[in-house]
Amino acid sequence: MNAGDIRCEEVIKQLFRYLDREVDEATDERIREHMAHCRDCFSRAEFERRLRERLRETTHEKAPQRLQRRLERLMKSF
C-alpha cells in the first residue's frame, strides 16, 4: 500500500468520519498511510483533533446560575 491509494480530496471528505472512528478498517488504514506521507492532510487532521480536544475541555464548565434558572423555566413551559 502506498500514499497514492487515496487522494487528499478523499481524505478531507472522510476526515470527520475518520476522526469519529466511523470508517471501515480498510479506509482507516488508507487514511493513516496517506497522512504518514502527506504533511498537509496530517496537519489538517491534527488541527481538527486539537480543536475537538479543546472544545471538550471547555464544555465542562458549568453554566452560570442565572442561565440555569432561565433554562429551567423555559423547559417547564414545554
N, C-alpha and C positions, 0 to 999 in steps of 0.2 A: 504494500500500500504506500502511495506517495501523496504529497500535499496536493497534487493535481487532481486527485479523485473527487474533490469538491471545490467549488469556486467560492470566492469571497462573498458574492451575492447570495449564494445559498446559505453560507454560514450566518450572515447577517439576518436573513429571512428566518432561520431556525434558532437564532440566538436565545430568545426568551424561553422557548420550549426547552432548549438545551440547559439553560441555567435552572429551569424549574424541574429538570430531570424527567421531561415528558417525551423525550425522543427514544427510539429503539436503540438497542445496543450497537448495531452497525453504524447508525447515524452518529451516535455519541463518539464512537471510535474515529470515524472520518473527521468529525469536527475537531476533536482533540489533536489528531495527527496534523490537520491543516494549521491549527493555531500554534503548534510546535514549530512551524516553519514560516508562518505569516505574522509578522510583528503587528501589522495594522489590525487584523482580526483579534489577535491576542489582547492588544491594548483596549480595543472596544469591549471585549468580554470582561476584562479586568476592571474597566471603568464601571460597567453595569453591575458587576459583583460588589464592588466597593460602595456604589450608590445604594444598592439594596441593603447592604450591611449597615450603612449609616442611617437609612430610613428605619430599619428595625430598631436601632439603638434609640432613636429619637421618639419612637412611638410608645415607649414605655413610660413616658411622662404622664402623670395624672392630670386630667382636665381641672381647671380652676373650679372651686366650689360653686361659684355663681353660674358657670356654664353647666355644671352637673344638674343644678336645680332647674335651670331653664329646659334642659333636655328631658328631665323627668316630667315636667309639666306638659311638654309637647307630646310625650309618649302617652300620658294619661288621656289626652284629648282624642286619641285614636280609638 
